[in-house]
Each structure stands twice: as structure tokens, then as C-alpha cells.
Amino acid sequence: MISVLTGLTILVVGDSHLGYPGYLIDTLSDNLLANGAKQVHTVSVCGSTPTEWLTVTPGTCGGAERIGKNAVVHKQTASTTPIAQLISGDKPNLVIIVQGDTIGGYNKDVFPKTWVWQQVTSLTKAVAATNTACVWVGPPWGSEGGKYQKTFPRVQQISSFLATNVAPCEYIDSTKMSKPGEWGSTDGQHLTTTAYKAWGKGISDALLQLPGVKKLKP
């Protein structure tokens, strides 16, 4: 059986969940390639928020890039590249956006709904303007506490919000892939290598079921 990803060129952009060897930059990329993708280009800027992918914006904690099966290139300093520029260069059939934890407002008592809406819709509009299909991947549960002050109720809140606000992108709900606390983390937010493997496979498996992805042609 031929995978729906066969022959596709895929661009993946996002925050630090894509930032190091063993993170999604490896596990998701490898799964996409194993499912037939022709090319996968992953660009990560640590701490980046969605609107920062509209202009060149310096990240606060480095970044990384990986093309195909090449090794991950980790950068101590990194800036975002505008999404329109990345799409123009790669001409991808599909853009995957991994963003959720950096806009969860975990350190705020009240979920910053208006700000998050502006963040999300600005980026989805920019992708839509290029007529490129896109999928938005929401945050996993991680662990409560730690330096990022993550809580399970807030993860549920940001995930539910993204589910109804990322159109025309399709949405992948990472919270459905595990129970709260089931996947280990190193600091509350970033996962263990084993969990990143499970998440990478979970995203890839979910992609194969999305109606919009099934319609894509290389």
C-alpha cells in the first residue's frame, strides 16, 4: 500500500521541540521519510512564537536545521526565516507547524486568548496566502511544574483553542496520544528521548488520517 506522503516535499517549522538531536527534528522527520516523503526540511528556532515566523526575528536560545536524512545542524544563535521565504525556497506540498508551548502562557493566571488568536491567525494567513496545505501540531502534556510552570488544565485549554482556530490548517491534537504525565519530560516541557520517539510516530500516524493530507499530490 502506497503512503499518502509518498513523493511529497514537507517543510516543518517550530520551536525548541524541534531543536536538538533526538527531538522531533529527528523522530518526526525520520517517520515522514519512512512513510515516503521525498524531502523533509525542518527549521527550529528555540522559544519562537508564530508571528515571529513572519519576519526575521532572533531567537533567545538557539535553533537547529535538518534536511532529509542529514545530521541535525544545531546553532547557538538563530533567527527565524519568514515563512513565505521558506515556502518560496522549498516549494513544499505541505507545511507542518509545531507550536503550542511557547504560546500557552503557562506563567500567567489567565490564558491570553486574544494574543494567542492573533499569533495563530497571522501565521495561518501567511501560509494560506501561498496556497500551501498546512497542519498545526499542538503541545503534548509534558509534566506539571518545572521552570515553565506547565499545568495539565492549561495544556488542555491551549490544545482545545488551537483545534478551533488554526483553519485553514488541519489540527493534530498531541494530548490524544498519551495520558497526562505518561510521557516523561526533562524539565516539564521538553520530553525524554523515548517520549519524542512516541510523539514523532504519533504525529506521523495522525497525518496519514487527515482528509486534506490524503488529497495532496506531489
Z-matrix of the N, CA and C atoms (Angstrom, degrees):
N
C 1 1.465
C 2 1.530 1 109.42
N 3 1.328 2 115.41 1 131.33
C 4 1.464 3 119.63 2 -178.31
C 5 1.529 4 109.50 3 -83.97
N 6 1.321 5 116.47 4 132.98
C 7 1.469 6 121.40 5 179.75
C 8 1.525 7 110.17 6 -71.21
N 9 1.346 8 115.75 7 150.13
C 10 1.468 9 120.02 8 177.93
C 11 1.536 10 111.26 9 -67.12
N 12 1.331 11 116.96 10 -15.39
C 13 1.469 12 119.95 11 -179.64
C 14 1.535 13 112.70 12 -89.43
N 15 1.318 14 116.85 13 -4.69
C 16 1.461 15 120.47 14 -175.12
C 17 1.524 16 112.57 15 -56.09
N 18 1.335 17 115.35 16 123.86
C 19 1.458 18 121.87 17 176.40
C 20 1.512 19 115.82 18 81.83
N 21 1.340 20 117.21 19 -0.38
C 22 1.460 21 119.55 20 -176.75
C 23 1.531 22 112.25 21 -81.02
N 24 1.321 23 115.23 22 148.86
C 25 1.464 24 122.28 23 170.67
C 26 1.520 25 106.47 24 -101.93
N 27 1.331 26 116.55 25 126.10
C 28 1.464 27 121.17 26 -173.34
C 29 1.528 28 110.60 27 -124.30
N 30 1.332 29 115.55 28 132.28
C 31 1.464 30 122.47 29 174.85
C 32 1.526 31 107.69 30 -108.07
N 33 1.333 32 116.44 31 128.19
C 34 1.470 33 121.25 32 178.66
C 35 1.528 34 108.08 33 -117.86
N 36 1.340 35 117.26 34 124.97
C 37 1.464 36 120.16 35 177.34
C 38 1.522 37 109.56 36 -127.84
N 39 1.335 38 115.93 37 153.02
C 40 1.459 39 117.93 38 177.98
C 41 1.509 40 113.50 39 168.92
N 42 1.329 41 114.07 40 -159.78
C 43 1.466 42 121.55 41 -172.41
C 44 1.527 43 112.11 42 -97.28
N 45 1.320 44 116.69 43 -151.42
C 46 1.467 45 120.53 44 -172.10
C 47 1.527 46 114.28 45 -69.41
N 48 1.337 47 118.92 46 -12.72
C 49 1.476 48 119.49 47 175.33
C 50 1.527 49 110.71 48 -63.21
N 51 1.332 50 116.14 49 -14.51
C 52 1.463 51 121.49 50 177.61
C 53 1.530 52 110.74 51 -107.32
N 54 1.346 53 117.18 52 9.88
C 55 1.456 54 119.27 53 -161.75
C 56 1.513 55 120.45 54 -90.77
N 57 1.330 56 117.90 55 -10.81
C 58 1.475 57 118.72 56 -175.35
C 59 1.517 58 110.35 57 -139.36
N 60 1.354 59 116.40 58 155.55
C 61 1.458 60 118.74 59 173.54
C 62 1.536 61 109.81 60 -53.87
N 63 1.324 62 116.31 61 137.30
C 64 1.457 63 120.54 62 -178.44
C 65 1.522 64 113.32 63 92.18
N 66 1.351 65 116.34 64 -15.74
C 67 1.471 66 120.99 65 175.55
C 68 1.537 67 107.73 66 -84.07
N 69 1.328 68 117.41 67 -167.03
C 70 1.473 69 120.80 68 -178.53
C 71 1.524 70 113.51 69 -60.56
N 72 1.336 71 117.29 70 -23.86
C 73 1.472 72 119.93 71 178.86
C 74 1.529 73 110.17 72 -59.72
N 75 1.323 74 116.41 73 -27.00
C 76 1.466 75 121.55 74 173.28
C 77 1.527 76 111.04 75 -95.13
N 78 1.334 77 116.28 76 -56.38
C 79 1.470 78 119.72 77 -168.22
C 80 1.525 79 113.44 78 -68.66
N 81 1.328 80 117.35 79 -41.30
C 82 1.470 81 119.38 80 178.22
C 83 1.520 82 110.07 81 -71.54
N 84 1.327 83 115.47 82 -46.56
C 85 1.468 84 120.85 83 -179.81
C 86 1.536 85 110.97 84 -56.44
N 87 1.332 86 116.63 85 -46.82
C 88 1.473 87 120.50 86 -179.31
C 89 1.526 88 111.59 87 -61.96
N 90 1.344 89 116.20 88 -39.77
C 91 1.464 90 119.98 89 179.23
C 92 1.525 91 111.82 90 -67.04
N 93 1.335 92 116.40 91 -39.26
C 94 1.467 93 119.93 92 179.08
C 95 1.532 94 110.53 93 -64.41
N 96 1.330 95 115.73 94 -43.16
C 97 1.469 96 120.31 95 179.12
C 98 1.528 97 110.66 96 -66.22
N 99 1.331 98 116.55 97 -39.28
C 100 1.467 99 120.76 98 179.03
C 101 1.528 100 111.18 99 -65.10
N 102 1.338 101 115.65 100 -26.06
C 103 1.464 102 120.41 101 178.40
C 104 1.528 103 112.75 102 -90.85
N 105 1.326 104 116.05 103 12.89
C 106 1.462 105 118.97 104 171.10
C 107 1.511 106 117.37 105 103.44
N 108 1.343 107 117.59 106 -2.42
C 109 1.469 108 118.43 107 178.97
C 110 1.530 109 109.29 108 -58.95
N 111 1.338 110 115.82 109 138.48
C 112 1.467 111 119.83 110 -178.17
C 113 1.522 112 110.59 111 -76.29
N 114 1.345 113 115.45 112 -40.53
C 115 1.463 114 119.95 113 -178.88
C 116 1.530 115 109.31 114 -146.81
N 117 1.320 116 115.86 115 137.98
C 118 1.464 117 120.72 116 175.12
C 119 1.528 118 107.48 117 -128.81
N 120 1.331 119 115.34 118 122.90
C 121 1.474 120 120.92 119 178.87
C 122 1.527 121 106.79 120 -117.13
N 123 1.332 122 116.39 121 117.26
C 124 1.456 123 120.88 122 -178.35
C 125 1.526 124 109.89 123 -111.17
N 126 1.338 125 115.70 124 130.24
C 127 1.464 126 121.19 125 178.33
C 128 1.530 127 108.30 126 -127.38
N 129 1.332 128 115.55 127 123.55
C 130 1.462 129 120.63 128 -178.47
C 131 1.523 130 110.29 129 -122.33
N 132 1.334 131 115.80 130 135.47
C 133 1.465 132 120.49 131 168.98
C 134 1.527 133 106.47 132 -127.23
N 135 1.314 134 114.66 133 115.65
C 136 1.466 135 122.00 134 -175.95
C 137 1.526 136 111.06 135 -58.98
N 138 1.324 137 116.63 136 131.94
C 139 1.455 138 121.52 137 177.04
C 140 1.519 139 115.25 138 78.65
N 141 1.334 140 117.04 139 1.69
C 142 1.467 141 119.51 140 -175.73
C 143 1.529 142 111.51 141 -70.46
N 144 1.335 143 114.84 142 147.98
C 145 1.462 144 121.13 143 173.95
C 146 1.532 145 107.64 144 -110.95
N 147 1.330 146 118.57 145 163.27
C 148 1.474 147 120.34 146 -173.85
C 149 1.522 148 115.85 147 -53.33
N 150 1.344 149 118.62 148 -45.54
C 151 1.473 150 118.50 149 -176.72
C 152 1.529 151 112.51 150 -66.98
N 153 1.319 152 116.79 151 -19.61
C 154 1.472 153 119.71 152 179.23
C 155 1.532 154 111.75 153 -71.00
N 156 1.349 155 116.62 154 -9.44
C 157 1.466 156 120.36 155 176.04
C 158 1.536 157 111.21 156 -91.64
N 159 1.338 158 116.67 157 11.47
C 160 1.464 159 120.29 158 176.74
C 161 1.519 160 111.36 159 -98.14
N 162 1.329 161 116.51 160 -21.88
C 163 1.466 162 121.88 161 179.61
C 164 1.530 163 107.77 162 -137.08
N 165 1.310 164 116.85 163 172.88
C 166 1.472 165 120.21 164 175.31
C 167 1.525 166 107.41 165 -76.24
N 168 1.335 167 116.38 166 111.11
C 169 1.462 168 120.86 167 -176.84
C 170 1.519 169 109.84 168 -127.36
N 171 1.340 170 118.56 169 123.44
C 172 1.457 171 120.33 170 178.75
C 173 1.531 172 110.73 171 -65.14
N 174 1.334 173 115.44 172 135.76
C 175 1.467 174 119.95 173 175.29
C 176 1.522 175 108.96 174 -80.75
N 177 1.324 176 115.89 175 170.95
C 178 1.464 177 119.72 176 -177.26
C 179 1.526 178 112.56 177 -101.54
N 180 1.341 179 116.69 178 -12.56
C 181 1.484 180 118.37 179 -172.94
C 182 1.521 181 112.50 180 -147.34
N 183 1.336 182 116.11 181 37.43
C 184 1.456 183 118.48 182 174.64
C 185 1.517 184 113.31 183 85.21
N 186 1.316 185 115.09 184 -167.06
C 187 1.460 186 120.04 185 -178.50
C 188 1.509 187 110.49 186 -174.67
N 189 1.319 188 115.74 187 -171.35
C 190 1.464 189 119.61 188 -178.18
C 191 1.515 190 109.95 189 -158.59
N 192 1.323 191 114.94 190 162.14
C 193 1.461 192 121.10 191 177.95
C 194 1.518 193 108.82 192 -146.32
N 195 1.327 194 115.26 193 145.15
C 196 1.459 195 119.40 194 175.93
C 197 1.518 196 108.72 195 -146.09
N 198 1.311 197 116.44 196 135.96
C 199 1.453 198 121.77 197 177.44
C 200 1.521 199 108.69 198 -119.28
N 201 1.334 200 116.62 199 121.51
C 202 1.459 201 120.98 200 178.92
C 203 1.511 202 112.51 201 57.27
N 204 1.325 203 115.60 202 -133.16
C 205 1.469 204 120.26 203 -177.62
C 206 1.537 205 112.24 204 -93.64
N 207 1.324 206 116.44 205 8.47
C 208 1.464 207 119.87 206 178.90
C 209 1.526 208 110.50 207 -65.40
N 210 1.321 209 115.74 208 163.91
C 211 1.466 210 120.05 209 177.57
C 212 1.525 211 110.05 210 -67.89
N 213 1.321 212 115.13 211 154.76
C 214 1.462 213 121.15 212 176.43
C 215 1.524 214 109.08 213 -68.98
N 216 1.329 215 116.49 214 132.73
C 217 1.465 216 120.78 215 174.31
C 218 1.522 217 107.01 216 -102.33
N 219 1.335 218 116.29 217 108.66
C 220 1.467 219 119.84 218 -179.74
C 221 1.525 220 109.22 219 -92.56
N 222 1.334 221 115.78 220 137.72
C 223 1.468 222 120.32 221 -177.74
C 224 1.523 223 109.91 222 -119.79
N 225 1.329 224 116.33 223 131.94
C 226 1.473 225 120.65 224 178.78
C 227 1.526 226 110.95 225 -66.92
N 228 1.339 227 116.03 226 -35.64
C 229 1.463 228 119.95 227 174.94
C 230 1.521 229 107.10 228 -125.39
N 231 1.321 230 116.31 229 138.88
C 232 1.461 231 120.05 230 -178.09
C 233 1.519 232 109.80 231 -150.82
N 234 1.312 233 115.59 232 148.21
C 235 1.458 234 121.82 233 174.24
C 236 1.519 235 108.45 234 -122.83
N 237 1.320 236 115.63 235 153.11
C 238 1.454 237 118.79 236 175.94
C 239 1.525 238 109.48 237 -70.53
N 240 1.323 239 115.47 238 153.14
C 241 1.463 240 122.15 239 171.06
C 242 1.524 241 105.34 240 -108.74
N 243 1.343 242 118.47 241 132.45
C 244 1.461 243 119.81 242 -179.07
C 245 1.537 244 111.66 243 -51.50
N 246 1.331 245 116.17 244 135.52
C 247 1.459 246 121.25 245 -174.53
C 248 1.527 247 111.80 246 -58.01
N 249 1.327 248 116.77 247 -36.88
C 250 1.474 249 119.82 248 -179.92
C 251 1.531 250 110.46 249 -63.12
N 252 1.326 251 115.97 250 -36.49
C 253 1.472 252 121.49 251 179.01
C 254 1.532 253 110.76 252 -69.33
N 255 1.329 254 116.41 253 -41.79
C 256 1.467 255 120.40 254 178.43
C 257 1.534 256 110.45 255 -63.41
N 258 1.335 257 115.52 256 -42.71
C 259 1.467 258 120.04 257 -179.21
C 260 1.526 259 110.62 258 -67.09
N 261 1.331 260 116.08 259 -40.32
C 262 1.459 261 120.56 260 178.72
C 263 1.529 262 110.87 261 -62.41
N 264 1.339 263 116.53 262 -37.05
C 265 1.460 264 120.21 263 -179.03
C 266 1.521 265 113.31 264 -75.56
N 267 1.344 266 116.29 265 -43.49
C 268 1.474 267 120.66 266 -174.64
C 269 1.526 268 113.27 267 -87.27
N 270 1.341 269 116.35 268 -25.98
C 271 1.476 270 121.84 269 -172.31
C 272 1.537 271 110.73 270 48.19
N 273 1.337 272 117.21 271 54.74
C 274 1.461 273 119.42 272 -176.90
C 275 1.534 274 112.08 273 -73.87
N 276 1.325 275 115.51 274 153.46
C 277 1.474 276 120.62 275 170.98
C 278 1.521 277 109.90 276 -79.40
N 279 1.336 278 115.57 277 -24.29
C 280 1.458 279 120.72 278 -174.86
C 281 1.523 280 110.75 279 -147.08
N 282 1.338 281 116.11 280 136.97
C 283 1.465 282 121.96 281 173.70
C 284 1.531 283 107.52 282 -111.55
N 285 1.323 284 116.63 283 130.12
C 286 1.464 285 121.65 284 175.70
C 287 1.528 286 107.84 285 -111.75
N 288 1.334 287 115.93 286 123.55
C 289 1.467 288 121.67 287 -179.71
C 290 1.530 289 108.63 288 -107.73
N 291 1.331 290 116.77 289 120.97
C 292 1.468 291 120.77 290 177.99
C 293 1.530 292 107.33 291 -107.35
N 294 1.331 293 115.89 292 95.96
C 295 1.461 294 120.80 293 -176.32
C 296 1.526 295 108.90 294 -147.16
N 297 1.312 296 116.96 295 130.42
C 298 1.456 297 120.64 296 178.17
C 299 1.513 298 111.59 297 -173.62
N 300 1.325 299 116.04 298 -51.81
C 301 1.466 300 119.60 299 -177.36
C 302 1.526 301 112.74 300 -65.17
N 303 1.343 302 117.37 301 -35.14
C 304 1.474 303 118.83 302 -177.13
C 305 1.527 304 112.34 303 -76.05
N 306 1.343 305 117.08 304 -9.55
C 307 1.468 306 119.47 305 178.18
C 308 1.528 307 111.45 306 -118.05
N 309 1.338 308 116.70 307 11.09
C 310 1.462 309 120.14 308 -177.51
C 311 1.517 310 114.43 309 -74.61
N 312 1.350 311 116.22 310 -17.12
C 313 1.465 312 119.74 311 -178.81
C 314 1.516 313 111.85 312 58.76
N 315 1.339 314 116.36 313 39.96
C 316 1.472 315 120.94 314 -175.34
C 317 1.527 316 113.31 315 -59.50
N 318 1.336 317 115.90 316 -27.45
C 319 1.474 318 119.00 317 -178.48
C 320 1.533 319 111.98 318 -89.25
N 321 1.348 320 116.57 319 3.91
C 322 1.469 321 120.02 320 179.22
C 323 1.529 322 110.25 321 -107.77
N 324 1.331 323 115.75 322 144.26
C 325 1.466 324 119.95 323 -179.17
C 326 1.530 325 111.66 324 -66.51
N 327 1.340 326 115.49 325 -35.06
C 328 1.466 327 120.02 326 -177.91
C 329 1.526 328 109.57 327 -114.80
N 330 1.309 329 116.30 328 134.22
C 331 1.467 330 121.74 329 178.43
C 332 1.539 331 109.78 330 -60.72
N 333 1.357 332 118.06 331 122.99
C 334 1.473 333 121.49 332 -175.64
C 335 1.536 334 112.37 333 -78.15
N 336 1.334 335 115.72 334 70.40
C 337 1.468 336 122.16 335 -170.02
C 338 1.533 337 113.73 336 -57.90
N 339 1.328 338 117.55 337 -46.77
C 340 1.470 339 120.11 338 -177.06
C 341 1.521 340 110.95 339 -63.77
N 342 1.320 341 115.85 340 -44.78
C 343 1.477 342 120.83 341 179.39
C 344 1.527 343 110.70 342 -62.23
N 345 1.329 344 116.13 343 -43.81
C 346 1.473 345 120.18 344 -179.66
C 347 1.529 346 109.88 345 -63.71
N 348 1.330 347 116.16 346 -41.77
C 349 1.474 348 120.11 347 179.35
C 350 1.528 349 110.03 348 -59.46
N 351 1.343 350 116.55 349 -43.97
C 352 1.473 351 120.49 350 179.48
C 353 1.531 352 110.52 351 -63.62
N 354 1.334 353 116.28 352 -42.30
C 355 1.464 354 121.41 353 178.65
C 356 1.530 355 111.16 354 -58.11
N 357 1.311 356 114.59 355 -51.76
C 358 1.466 357 121.32 356 -173.69
C 359 1.528 358 111.92 357 -67.81
N 360 1.334 359 116.73 358 -50.19
C 361 1.467 360 119.26 359 -175.14
C 362 1.525 361 112.14 360 -67.99
N 363 1.325 362 117.58 361 -30.72
C 364 1.475 363 119.85 362 177.26
C 365 1.530 364 110.59 363 -60.85
N 366 1.320 365 116.01 364 -42.83
C 367 1.470 366 119.56 365 -177.75
C 368 1.530 367 111.23 366 -75.53
N 369 1.322 368 117.78 367 -41.83
C 370 1.472 369 118.77 368 -179.44
C 371 1.532 370 110.71 369 -64.47
N 372 1.332 371 116.74 370 -36.40
C 373 1.476 372 119.71 371 178.02
C 374 1.524 373 110.82 372 -64.77
N 375 1.331 374 116.15 373 -40.37
C 376 1.468 375 120.03 374 -179.77
C 377 1.529 376 111.16 375 -64.40
N 378 1.340 377 116.53 376 -38.35
C 379 1.466 378 119.73 377 177.98
C 380 1.532 379 109.60 378 -70.92
N 381 1.334 380 116.12 379 -43.76
C 382 1.469 381 120.58 380 -179.29
C 383 1.525 382 111.56 381 -59.77
N 384 1.332 383 116.35 382 -33.73
C 385 1.468 384 120.90 383 -179.46
C 386 1.526 385 112.12 384 -63.63
N 387 1.333 386 116.68 385 -19.81
C 388 1.473 387 120.88 386 179.27
C 389 1.536 388 111.34 387 -94.68
N 390 1.344 389 116.19 388 0.71
C 391 1.472 390 121.20 389 -177.69
C 392 1.526 391 112.77 390 58.28
N 393 1.335 392 115.70 391 37.34
C 394 1.461 393 120.54 392 178.78
C 395 1.522 394 109.26 393 -108.94
N 396 1.315 395 116.37 394 135.38
C 397 1.467 396 120.49 395 177.91
C 398 1.523 397 109.42 396 -66.14
N 399 1.330 398 116.82 397 146.11
C 400 1.462 399 118.24 398 -179.83
C 401 1.522 400 111.70 399 -143.90
N 402 1.324 401 113.58 400 154.50
C 403 1.462 402 122.70 401 177.61
C 404 1.518 403 107.36 402 -132.05
N 405 1.327 404 116.22 403 133.67
C 406 1.468 405 121.66 404 179.19
C 407 1.524 406 108.30 405 -106.87
N 408 1.319 407 116.33 406 128.30
C 409 1.466 408 121.20 407 179.65
C 410 1.523 409 109.43 408 -104.91
N 411 1.326 410 116.48 409 120.63
C 412 1.458 411 121.70 410 -179.51
C 413 1.524 412 111.95 411 -81.54
N 414 1.328 413 116.74 412 174.19
C 415 1.470 414 121.31 413 -173.89
C 416 1.530 415 113.34 414 -76.43
N 417 1.326 416 116.49 415 151.75
C 418 1.462 417 120.47 416 172.91
C 419 1.531 418 108.92 417 -84.05
N 420 1.328 419 116.26 418 171.83
C 421 1.471 420 119.68 419 -178.34
C 422 1.530 421 113.04 420 -61.78
N 423 1.355 422 116.79 421 -42.01
C 424 1.471 423 118.50 422 -173.75
C 425 1.521 424 109.77 423 62.89
N 426 1.324 425 116.41 424 -146.49
C 427 1.468 426 121.29 425 178.30
C 428 1.523 427 108.89 426 -129.78
N 429 1.305 428 116.45 427 152.12
C 430 1.464 429 119.22 428 178.87
C 431 1.525 430 110.19 429 -77.05
N 432 1.343 431 114.77 430 149.95
C 433 1.466 432 119.76 431 177.99
C 434 1.512 433 111.61 432 84.25
N 435 1.351 434 115.78 433 -151.54
C 436 1.459 435 119.49 434 -177.29
C 437 1.517 436 111.06 435 75.11
N 438 1.325 437 116.12 436 -178.43
C 439 1.468 438 118.83 437 -172.89
C 440 1.525 439 113.07 438 -68.59
N 441 1.345 440 117.23 439 -16.46
C 442 1.467 441 119.23 440 -178.93
C 443 1.530 442 112.36 441 -94.42
N 444 1.330 443 116.50 442 -3.82
C 445 1.482 444 122.47 443 176.51
C 446 1.522 445 112.61 444 56.08
N 447 1.321 446 115.36 445 36.57
C 448 1.463 447 120.49 446 -179.14
C 449 1.529 448 109.94 447 -69.90
N 450 1.320 449 117.07 448 141.58
C 451 1.471 450 120.87 449 174.20
C 452 1.524 451 108.24 450 -132.37
N 453 1.323 452 116.25 451 149.09
C 454 1.464 453 119.63 452 -179.11
C 455 1.533 454 112.90 453 -63.31
N 456 1.362 455 119.43 454 -40.42
C 457 1.459 456 118.30 455 177.56
C 458 1.532 457 112.53 456 -59.78
N 459 1.339 458 117.31 457 -38.07
C 460 1.463 459 119.81 458 -179.68
C 461 1.535 460 110.59 459 -70.84
N 462 1.325 461 116.93 460 -37.66
C 463 1.474 462 119.14 461 176.54
C 464 1.531 463 108.99 462 -59.80
N 465 1.333 464 116.06 463 -42.98
C 466 1.472 465 120.75 464 178.64
C 467 1.534 466 110.17 465 -61.57
N 468 1.316 467 115.64 466 -39.58
C 469 1.466 468 121.49 467 -177.60
C 470 1.535 469 111.40 468 -66.59
N 471 1.327 470 116.45 469 -48.74
C 472 1.471 471 119.47 470 -179.14
C 473 1.533 472 109.84 471 -66.58
N 474 1.325 473 116.34 472 -37.58
C 475 1.463 474 120.30 473 -179.04
C 476 1.530 475 111.16 474 -65.31
N 477 1.325 476 116.28 475 -45.12
C 478 1.476 477 120.67 476 179.01
C 479 1.523 478 110.50 477 -64.84
N 480 1.333 479 116.23 478 -38.43
C 481 1.465 480 120.70 479 179.48
C 482 1.532 481 110.38 480 -64.10
N 483 1.338 482 116.25 481 -46.26
C 484 1.462 483 120.37 482 -179.57
C 485 1.526 484 110.86 483 -61.88
N 486 1.319 485 116.18 484 -39.32
C 487 1.472 486 120.85 485 -177.47
C 488 1.522 487 112.08 486 -55.12
N 489 1.333 488 117.36 487 -32.76
C 490 1.463 489 120.54 488 -176.17
C 491 1.528 490 113.13 489 -106.25
N 492 1.333 491 117.92 490 5.19
C 493 1.469 492 119.83 491 -175.53
C 494 1.528 493 116.03 492 -129.30
N 495 1.328 494 118.28 493 3.77
C 496 1.477 495 118.77 494 -176.94
C 497 1.534 496 113.31 495 -97.40
N 498 1.329 497 117.71 496 -1.26
C 499 1.472 498 119.44 497 178.49
C 500 1.534 499 109.82 498 -56.79
N 501 1.338 500 119.21 499 144.74
C 502 1.466 501 127.63 500 8.48
C 503 1.528 502 115.49 501 -80.35
N 504 1.319 503 118.76 502 3.88
C 505 1.462 504 119.23 503 174.00
C 506 1.537 505 108.77 504 -70.30
N 507 1.321 506 116.49 505 150.15
C 508 1.461 507 120.27 506 171.43
C 509 1.530 508 107.47 507 -85.21
N 510 1.323 509 116.84 508 159.75
C 511 1.467 510 120.63 509 -173.32
C 512 1.530 511 112.00 510 -117.81
N 513 1.313 512 115.60 511 137.18
C 514 1.468 513 121.58 512 171.85
C 515 1.518 514 107.74 513 -113.64
N 516 1.321 515 115.86 514 118.34
C 517 1.464 516 123.08 515 -178.81
C 518 1.528 517 109.45 516 -90.00
N 519 1.326 518 115.45 517 103.07
C 520 1.478 519 120.22 518 -177.16
C 521 1.528 520 112.75 519 -68.89
N 522 1.348 521 117.08 520 -20.85
C 523 1.473 522 118.85 521 -178.47
C 524 1.529 523 111.49 522 -69.28
N 525 1.338 524 116.60 523 -17.43
C 526 1.471 525 119.50 524 -179.90
C 527 1.527 526 112.33 525 -81.32
N 528 1.334 527 116.21 526 -5.36
C 529 1.470 528 119.33 527 -175.26
C 530 1.524 529 113.26 528 -90.39
N 531 1.331 530 116.81 529 -13.42
C 532 1.472 531 120.00 530 -179.09
C 533 1.525 532 108.68 531 -156.33
N 534 1.301 533 115.30 532 166.90
C 535 1.471 534 119.38 533 174.51
C 536 1.537 535 108.41 534 -85.85
N 537 1.352 536 118.36 535 154.23
C 538 1.470 537 120.11 536 177.37
C 539 1.534 538 110.70 537 -52.30
N 540 1.338 539 115.82 538 125.24
C 541 1.463 540 120.53 539 177.99
C 542 1.522 541 115.18 540 84.91
N 543 1.337 542 116.83 541 -5.73
C 544 1.472 543 119.90 542 -177.67
C 545 1.526 544 111.87 543 -69.29
N 546 1.335 545 115.49 544 -39.54
C 547 1.463 546 119.18 545 177.81
C 548 1.518 547 108.84 546 -88.76
N 549 1.318 548 116.36 547 126.13
C 550 1.461 549 120.49 548 -178.90
C 551 1.526 550 112.01 549 -69.33
N 552 1.328 551 115.64 550 154.95
C 553 1.468 552 120.02 551 175.97
C 554 1.519 553 109.22 552 -131.76
N 555 1.323 554 115.28 553 163.08
C 556 1.467 555 120.04 554 -179.68
C 557 1.528 556 111.04 555 -96.13
N 558 1.355 557 116.43 556 -22.35
C 559 1.472 558 119.54 557 -176.40
C 560 1.527 559 111.65 558 -149.69
N 561 1.328 560 117.31 559 19.83
C 562 1.454 561 121.21 560 -176.39
C 563 1.517 562 111.68 561 98.28
N 564 1.339 563 115.92 562 -41.98
C 565 1.470 564 120.86 563 -175.29
C 566 1.522 565 113.23 564 -105.72
N 567 1.323 566 116.61 565 -49.39
C 568 1.466 567 120.04 566 -178.26
C 569 1.528 568 109.41 567 -84.46
N 570 1.322 569 115.15 568 137.65
C 571 1.460 570 120.12 569 -171.47
C 572 1.526 571 112.63 570 -88.15
N 573 1.322 572 115.02 571 170.03
C 574 1.467 573 120.50 572 173.26
C 575 1.528 574 107.99 573 -76.42
N 576 1.318 575 116.07 574 164.97
C 577 1.467 576 120.47 575 179.46
C 578 1.528 577 110.95 576 -57.52
N 579 1.332 578 116.35 577 -41.96
C 580 1.467 579 120.66 578 179.64
C 581 1.522 580 110.98 579 -61.71
N 582 1.337 581 116.04 580 -42.41
C 583 1.463 582 120.28 581 -179.56
C 584 1.531 583 111.43 582 -68.52
N 585 1.322 584 116.89 583 -37.41
C 586 1.472 585 118.81 584 177.30
C 587 1.530 586 110.76 585 -64.93
N 588 1.330 587 116.30 586 -32.48
C 589 1.476 588 119.62 587 175.41
C 590 1.515 589 109.97 588 -63.61
N 591 1.339 590 115.71 589 -46.13
C 592 1.466 591 120.53 590 -179.12
C 593 1.527 592 110.73 591 -64.99
N 594 1.331 593 116.54 592 -40.65
C 595 1.469 594 120.79 593 -179.17
C 596 1.532 595 110.62 594 -66.66
N 597 1.333 596 116.66 595 -44.46
C 598 1.471 597 120.75 596 179.05
C 599 1.518 598 111.78 597 -58.56
N 600 1.331 599 115.93 598 -43.16
C 601 1.469 600 119.99 599 178.54
C 602 1.527 601 110.47 600 -69.30
N 603 1.342 602 115.84 601 -38.77
C 604 1.460 603 120.18 602 179.84
C 605 1.522 604 112.45 603 -61.57
N 606 1.339 605 116.08 604 -43.02
C 607 1.471 606 120.51 605 179.09
C 608 1.528 607 110.18 606 -64.58
N 609 1.322 608 115.01 607 -46.02
C 610 1.461 609 120.41 608 -178.71
C 611 1.536 610 110.83 609 -61.43
N 612 1.331 611 116.83 610 -43.96
C 613 1.471 612 120.79 611 179.04
C 614 1.532 613 110.96 612 -63.95
N 615 1.341 614 116.11 613 -40.38
C 616 1.470 615 120.38 614 -179.63
C 617 1.534 616 111.10 615 -65.95
N 618 1.325 617 115.70 616 -37.80
C 619 1.476 618 120.70 617 179.08
C 620 1.516 619 111.72 618 -56.48
N 621 1.335 620 115.69 619 -41.32
C 622 1.461 621 120.93 620 -176.06
C 623 1.521 622 112.37 621 -63.55
N 624 1.334 623 116.41 622 -18.78
C 625 1.469 624 121.10 623 -177.27
C 626 1.534 625 113.27 624 -97.23
N 627 1.333 626 117.75 625 -7.45
C 628 1.472 627 119.78 626 -175.37
C 629 1.526 628 111.27 627 -76.89
N 630 1.340 629 117.70 628 129.60
C 631 1.466 630 121.16 629 -178.45
C 632 1.518 631 113.89 630 -55.28
N 633 1.343 632 116.80 631 -42.67
C 634 1.463 633 119.95 632 -179.40
C 635 1.512 634 113.36 633 -65.67
N 636 1.334 635 116.27 634 -37.24
C 637 1.464 636 121.41 635 179.68
C 638 1.535 637 109.87 636 -69.02
N 639 1.329 638 115.55 637 -37.71
C 640 1.475 639 119.78 638 -179.78
C 641 1.529 640 111.84 639 -62.14
N 642 1.339 641 116.78 640 -25.15
C 643 1.479 642 119.72 641 -177.65
C 644 1.525 643 112.63 642 -85.61
N 645 1.323 644 117.77 643 -10.07
C 646 1.472 645 119.84 644 -174.36
C 647 1.515 646 112.59 645 -68.71
N 648 1.329 647 114.18 646 141.84
C 649 1.478 648 119.80 647 176.28
C 650 1.531 649 107.52 648 -124.05
N 651 1.335 650 116.23 649 138.36
C 652 1.479 651 118.46 650 -179.78
C 653 1.527 652 111.65 651 -62.16
